[in-house]
Each structure stands twice: as C-alpha cells, then as structure tokens.
Amino acid sequence: MTMGAHGQEDWFDEVMPGLDDGRPGGERRFPWPGRHGKDDGDEAEARTRPRIGVRVGVATVIATGLMVGAGLTAGMVSANRRERLADASAACERSARAWSAGSAAWGRDRDRIMGSVDLDALRATDPDMAGALERLSADPATPAGCTAGGDTATLDADAERISKAADRLAKRSERLEKAVAKAGQTVGDAESSRARSRLERAVADARGLLAGSTADQYKVPYLYRRLGQLTEQAAGLLDDGSASPADMDRLSQGIGTMVASLASGTR
C-alpha cells in the first residue's frame, strides 16, 4: 500500500509524536509541502538541504578506494624489488661463471704460451725480463664471489667487480703472449750474438793457421784446402748476417775440428 505526501506526514506524526515539541515557533523538523500552512518555498528548501548521509557515503568510498590503491601500489613496489633482487643475483652468478671459464682458459693459454720460451736461457740473458715474465705467468688471485644474502646494490657491485676481474684475466693472456714473444726475440738475439762470436773466433784461428803454413806441410793436404774453403764460407755468412745460431755453431765446430787436426798432423 502506498501513501501520498499528506498520508506520510500523518503517519510520521503518529509514529514520532512530540518530535517537534519545543522547537521555536513550533517549526517542524521535516516540513511537508502544502501542510500546516507551508508554502512552496518549504519544498524548495527540502530539495536543496544538504544530504549528509550521501556525502559521508561518497567520502567512505573515496577513502576505501585510496586505501586499496595504496595497498596495490605497495604490493607492486614490493614485487618489483623482489624481481630486481632476483635479476641482480642472476647477473652476479653469470659473472662468477664467466670468471671460472676464463680462469680455465687462462691456464691452458699460459701453458701453451710459456712452452715456447726457454726461461733458463732468458735468465742468463736478461734476469729482469725473466722475473717479469714469471710474475705475469703466475695464477691471479680469485675474486670473492657473490655476497650471500646481499641486497640489490651489493649484488650489482659484486657482479661488476667479478666481471672486471674476468676482463683483466682475458687481457692478461694477450699481455703474456706479447711478453713471451719479446722474450723469445731477446733470447734469440742473445744466442745469435754468442754464436756469431764463436764463429768469428773460429774464422780468426783458421786464417791464422792458413796464413802461417802451406798444404805441403801437412800429412793430409786436402784438409788444409778444405779448411780454406770452409773459412771463406763462414766469413761470407758473417758478412751476410742471415745465418741462424745453429748454422753458425755447426761451422764453428767444423772449423775448430779441422784446425785441431791440421795442427796435430804436420809432416
């Protein structure tokens, strides 16, 4: 059953008796238009009167939305931090594995490169260079690994530190190869110089013998003539400068043997 505006007011007066008793001038708390002498202005006032309940409800919805949004934002930030930490940890582990692989490669390269130099000969020729080469070929210190339980910034720093160590190790192989090549050249030059000196002495001894005697003085004249030929060949190699230390040493030994045989085989 429905009731009109007048019926609603009558019902309200019956249910809520005395609600407006004592109000100044007997003014009703909830005036009804067209009743008790009220005019249309009372109806307009009722329509424009602020609805406190509605405003409180909207404010509650807004506040709840803000709290939910803040919670979602905080959750997203927390998830992003966890993801960033996982990425930093994975990057650090990759750097550590790269170092391990580089260290194994360094060991293989070091053995191969150092196998081409005679350290004993280098020490005899250039002790300082030999010492520098031994220090360069020594195993480098292994960098500390990833910090257990470290935060993102710490793990990022660990990854960078380990990666730099791996880069330095790779460059160290290149440096060692260049140093060994230089050391080999130094040793080779020294050996060549010593071999040349030995050949020069042998040629000088042979020329002295040849100049002070003739083939007829010896029991085996052929050796005299052969010594002369070998001596001129050695002199040509010395002038050319292209003979290897091994070739010069063979000539030196051959000339020395002939000189000794002729000296003991005179008639």
C-alpha positions in Angstrom: 0.0 0.0 0.0 1.3 3.5 -0.9 0.5 6.7 0.7 0.7 10.3 -0.5 2.7 13.1 0.9 -0.1 14.0 3.3 -0.5 10.5 4.4 3.2 10.1 5.0 3.1 13.2 7.3 0.1 11.9 9.2 1.9 8.6 9.7 5.1 10.3 10.8 3.2 12.4 13.4 1.6 9.3 14.8 4.8 7.2 14.9 7.1 10.0 16.1 4.8 12.0 18.5 6.3 15.1 20.0 9.4 15.0 17.7 8.9 18.7 17.0 7.8 19.7 20.5 9.6 22.5 21.9 11.1 23.7 18.6 10.9 27.5 18.3 7.7 28.6 16.8 6.5 25.0 16.6 8.5 24.6 13.3 8.6 21.1 12.1 11.9 19.4 11.6 10.7 17.9 8.3 8.2 20.2 6.8 5.9 18.8 4.2 4.8 21.0 1.4 1.1 22.2 1.4 0.5 21.2 5.0 0.2 23.4 8.2 0.4 26.5 6.2 3.7 25.7 4.5 4.3 27.2 1.0 6.2 26.1 -2.0 9.4 27.6 -0.5 9.5 24.9 2.1 9.5 22.3 -0.7 12.4 24.0 -2.4 14.3 24.2 0.9 13.8 20.5 1.4 15.2 19.7 -2.1 18.3 21.9 -1.6 19.0 20.9 2.0 22.5 19.0 2.1 22.1 15.3 2.3 24.7 14.4 5.0 24.3 10.7 4.6 25.1 10.7 0.9 28.2 12.9 1.4 29.5 10.6 4.1 28.9 7.5 1.9 30.9 9.1 -1.0 33.7 10.1 1.3 33.8 6.5 2.6 34.0 5.1 -0.9 36.8 7.5 -1.9 38.8 6.7 1.3 38.4 3.0 0.7 39.5 3.4 -2.9 42.5 5.3 -1.8 43.5 2.7 0.7 43.0 -0.1 -1.8 45.1 1.8 -4.4 47.8 2.4 -1.8 47.9 -1.3 -1.0 48.1 -2.2 -4.7 50.9 0.3 -5.2 52.8 -1.0 -2.2 52.4 -4.6 -3.5 53.7 -3.6 -6.9 56.7 -1.9 -5.4 57.5 -4.9 -3.3 57.1 -7.3 -6.2 59.4 -5.1 -8.3 62.0 -5.1 -5.6 61.9 -8.9 -5.4 62.2 -9.1 -9.2 65.1 -6.7 -9.2 66.9 -8.6 -6.5 66.5 -11.9 -8.4 67.9 -10.2 -11.5 70.9 -8.9 -9.6 71.6 -12.3 -8.1 71.4 -14.0 -11.5 73.7 -11.4 -13.1 76.2 -11.9 -10.3 76.1 -15.7 -10.8 76.7 -15.2 -14.5 79.7 -13.1 -13.8 81.1 -15.7 -11.4 80.7 -18.5 -14.1 82.4 -16.2 -16.6 85.3 -15.8 -14.3 85.6 -19.6 -13.8 85.5 -20.3 -17.5 88.1 -17.5 -18.1 90.3 -18.9 -15.4 90.3 -22.3 -17.0 91.1 -20.8 -20.4 93.9 -18.8 -18.9 95.5 -21.9 -17.5 95.5 -23.5 -21.0 96.8 -20.4 -22.7 99.5 -19.9 -20.1 100.9 -23.4 -20.6 100.8 -23.1 -24.3 102.5 -19.7 -24.4 105.2 -20.4 -21.8 106.1 -23.6 -23.6 107.7 -21.6 -26.4 110.3 -19.7 -24.2 113.5 -21.0 -22.6 113.4 -19.5 -19.1 116.8 -20.7 -18.2 118.3 -19.0 -21.3 116.3 -15.9 -20.6 117.5 -15.8 -17.0 121.1 -16.0 -18.3 120.4 -13.3 -20.9 118.1 -10.9 -19.1 117.3 -11.8 -15.5 114.9 -8.8 -15.1 112.8 -9.8 -18.1 112.7 -13.4 -16.9 111.4 -12.2 -13.5 108.7 -10.1 -15.0 107.6 -12.9 -17.2 107.4 -15.3 -14.3 105.2 -12.9 -12.4 103.0 -12.3 -15.3 102.5 -16.0 -15.9 101.6 -16.7 -12.2 98.0 -17.6 -11.4 96.0 -14.4 -10.5 94.1 -14.1 -7.2 90.5 -15.4 -7.5 88.0 -12.6 -6.7 85.5 -13.1 -3.9 82.1 -14.5 -5.0 78.6 -13.1 -4.7 77.7 -11.8 -1.2 75.3 -14.3 0.4 72.1 -12.6 1.4 73.2 -9.3 -0.2 70.8 -6.7 -1.4 70.4 -5.5 -4.9 73.1 -2.8 -4.8 75.6 -5.2 -3.2 75.0 -7.9 -5.8 75.3 -5.4 -8.6 78.6 -4.2 -7.2 79.8 -7.9 -6.9 78.8 -8.6 -10.5 80.7 -5.6 -11.8 83.8 -6.4 -9.7 83.9 -10.1 -10.9 83.3 -9.1 -14.5 86.2 -6.6 -14.4 88.4 -9.3 -13.0 87.4 -11.7 -15.8 88.2 -8.9 -18.4 91.6 -8.3 -16.8 92.3 -12.0 -17.0 91.5 -12.2 -20.7 93.8 -9.2 -21.3 96.5 -10.9 -19.2 96.7 -13.7 -21.7 97.3 -11.2 -24.5 100.0 -9.4 -22.5 101.7 -12.8 -21.7 101.8 -13.7 -25.3 103.4 -10.4 -26.3 105.9 -10.7 -23.4 106.9 -14.2 -24.4 107.3 -13.1 -28.0 109.6 -10.4 -26.8 111.5 -12.7 -24.5 111.9 -15.2 -27.3 113.3 -12.5 -29.5 115.7 -11.4 -26.7 116.9 -15.0 -26.2 117.2 -15.5 -29.9 119.2 -12.3 -30.4 121.5 -13.3 -27.5 122.0 -16.8 -28.9 122.7 -15.4 -32.3 125.2 -12.9 -30.8 127.0 -15.6 -28.9 127.1 -18.0 -31.9 128.4 -15.2 -34.1 131.2 -14.5 -31.6 132.1 -18.2 -31.6 132.2 -18.3 -35.4 134.3 -15.1 -35.6 136.9 -16.7 -33.2 137.0 -19.9 -35.3 137.5 -18.0 -38.5 140.3 -16.0 -37.0 142.0 -19.2 -35.7 141.7 -20.8 -39.2 143.0 -17.8 -41.0 146.0 -17.6 -38.7 146.8 -21.3 -39.3 146.3 -20.9 -43.1 148.4 -17.8 -43.3 151.3 -19.4 -41.4 151.6 -22.7 -43.3 151.1 -24.4 -46.7 149.3 -27.6 -47.7 152.6 -29.4 -48.2 153.3 -29.1 -44.5 150.5 -31.4 -43.6 150.1 -35.2 -43.9 146.6 -34.6 -45.3 146.8 -31.6 -47.7 143.1 -32.0 -48.5 142.2 -30.8 -45.0 144.2 -27.7 -45.5 142.4 -26.9 -48.7 139.1 -27.8 -47.2 139.7 -25.6 -44.2 140.4 -22.7 -46.5 137.1 -23.2 -48.3 135.1 -23.6 -45.1 136.7 -20.5 -43.6 135.7 -18.4 -46.6 132.2 -19.7 -46.4 131.9 -18.8 -42.7 133.3 -15.3 -43.5 130.5 -14.8 -46.1 127.8 -15.9 -43.6 129.2 -13.4 -41.1 129.1 -10.6 -43.6 125.6 -11.6 -44.7 124.2 -11.7 -41.1 121.4 -14.1 -42.1 122.8 -17.3 -40.6 120.9 -18.9 -37.7 122.8 -19.6 -34.4 122.6 -23.3 -35.2 124.2 -22.8 -38.6 127.0 -20.7 -37.2 127.6 -23.2 -34.4 128.0 -26.0 -36.9 130.5 -24.0 -38.9 132.4 -23.1 -35.8 132.6 -26.7 -34.7 133.7 -27.9 -38.2 136.4 -25.3 -38.5 137.6 -26.0 -35.0 137.9 -29.7 -35.6 139.9 -29.1 -38.8 142.3 -26.7 -37.2 142.9 -29.2 -34.4 143.5 -32.0 -36.9 145.9 -30.0 -39.0 147.8 -28.7 -36.0 148.5 -32.3 -34.9 149.1 -33.7 -38.4 152.0 -31.8 -39.7 154.7 -33.7 -41.6 
